[in-house]
Structure formats: C-alpha cells, structure tokens
Amino acid sequence: MTGAWLGVLVENEMNVLGVKDDRKFEVRCNAGDAGELHVGTKSLSVKVGQRVRRDGSEEMWHSVLIHCDEAEDGSLTVRVIVYHFDWDESRQIALFESKPNHNETTRTLTVDLEQKDV
C-alpha cells in the first residue's frame, strides 16, 4: 500500500511545472518576516526599492524594475531595468524572450544581456 501511495505522489510531483491555466508569468517572493507571495498572472511588474541617503535624508530608492508582458505575436518578454539617481537614463540590463505558442523549430528562450538606455 505504501509503494502505491508513493507512486501517486511521485507522479503528481513530476508535473509540478506544468501550466494548467492561462497565466503567462509567475512570481515567487519571500519577504522575510513580512510574508511570501506566489502568484501566476498574465502580466507582471515588480519594483525593488532600498533605503538610501540622498541630499542629507533617507529615502526609498527603486533601483530595479522587472517588467513582464506579452507581445501581439504571443511572445513573452521579461525585462530587467536598473535605475540610479545619478544617471540621466535608466538601463535595461537583461531581456528574456520566450515563444511558447510557436513551433518546435524556434528557440525556446533567448537572452539578451546587452545594456541599453531606456
């Protein structure tokens, strides 16, 4: 009986990364004592701020933006953009693109790490 139960458990665990709904992106966030967040969604934008001292006072500075969306052709993009208060422009430091609706002959995931002002 135990072996059969273990087989069912392993079978269910094997498909843990399968997508059974219409979400395009997923985020898992562990915020320490403040809690955790785990959601699937069609679009996503996450800003990360940190405390800085500027002009004699402390403030929260949002230094990283992760922006995820879907293009008209069904491709999905994840952009990582960084900000600094001394820069005139923000910079995209990474672009990840997937084409889940395209045929098997196209590359599944492409990565562009070229820095670009945005």
Buried (B, 14 or more C-beta within 10 A) or exposed (E): EEEEEEEEEEEEEEEEEEEEEEEBBEBEEEEEEEEEEEEBEEEBEEEEEEEEEEEEEEEEBEBBBBBBBBEEEEBBBBBBBBBEEEEEEBBBBBBBBBBEEEEEEEEEEEEBEEEEEE
